Amino acid sequence: QVQLVESGGGLVQPGGSLRLSCAASGHIFSGNTMGWYRQAPGKQREFVAVIASADSTNYADSVKGRFAITRDSAKNTVYLQMNSLNPEDTGVYYCNLVNLGIPYWGQGTQVTVSS
């Protein structure tokens, strides 16, 4: 069984920064990908960023240049550094792991950008 536990969400003012973490446990195999998605109120869940086992990354256009995804493969942990946050970044952020082709999701962590 694979479990994902996110942390690091909260309330931040526009222009501020937050760092999200997601720790995976269970039978994690090499070659997996880890990423982040978010869901704003009344909207569908959308892709934010992904990092593959070889550390290649991909970002949604809306966060390029502001967010950075990294991973510590030894700890099965992925991070999302979010800078220059704006109110449009508000939402529940979900960690995603694709392990042997099977997707797993965390419970989500709330990020609110407001003055």
N, C-alpha and C positions, 0 to 999 in steps of 0.2 A: 504494500500500500504506500502511495506517495502522498505526502502532505506538504502544503506550502503555507508559510506564515509570514504575513507582511507586517511591517512597522514603519513608523516615520511620518505618517500623515499628520495633518493639523491645520490650524488657521494661520495664514500669513498675509501680510499686506502686499498690494501690487508692487512689483519690482523686487520682491523678496525671493528667498531660496528655501528649498526643502530637499532632504535626501531620504528617499524611500529604500527600504531593504526588504528582501524576500529570501527566506531560508527554506530550502527543500530538504526533506528527509524521506527515508525509505529506500527502496531499490532504485537508485539513480544510476543510469548507465552513461558511459561516455558517448559523445556524439549528439547529445541533446541540445536543444535550444531553449533559451529562457527569454522572457519578454514582459512588457507591460502594456496593458490596455486600460482604457478609462471610459467611464459612462457618466455623462452629465444628466441632470434631471430632465426627464422627458425626451431623452435622446437614446439612440442605440449605442451599444458598446463599440468603441473604435480603437484601432491600433495606435500605439504610441511609439514603441521602440522594441527592437529584438537584438539579441546577441547570440551568435552561434558558438559552438565548442571551440572553433578556431579563432574566436574573438572578432569575427567580422560582425559589423553592426549595420542596422538600417533604422531609419527614423521616419515618422510622419512629417510631412512638409511643415506642419504647423508648429513643430517643436525643434526643428533643425537649428543648430547654433545656440540653442538655449538649454537643451537637455542632453545629458550624457549617460549612457548605459554602460556599466562595467560588471564584471563577474569575478568571483573567487571560486574557481572550479574545485579547489581542495575542500572548500566549505559548502559547496553546492548553494552558493548565495549570489544573488544578483542585486545590483544597486541601480537606482535612478537618481542622478543629481539633477535637480530642476532649478534653473536660474531664471531671472527676469520674468517671474511668474506674473500672469495677468488674470483677470476674472474669468476669461474663457477657459482657463486651465482647471477651473473648479469641477470636481466630480469625484466619483469613487474610482480609485486606481486598483486594478487587479493584476496580480502576478500570474504569469502563464509559463508552464513548462511542458515541452513536448518530449516525451521519453519513450523511445521505441515506437514512435508514431502515434502515441496516445497523449492527448492533451489533458493537462491538469490545471486547476484554477485555485487561487487563494480565495480567502473570504472577502478581500477588499479592504482598502484603507481610505478614509475620507480626506480629501484635500480641498480646502476652501480658501480662495484668494479674494480678500475683501478688505476694504478700508473701514 
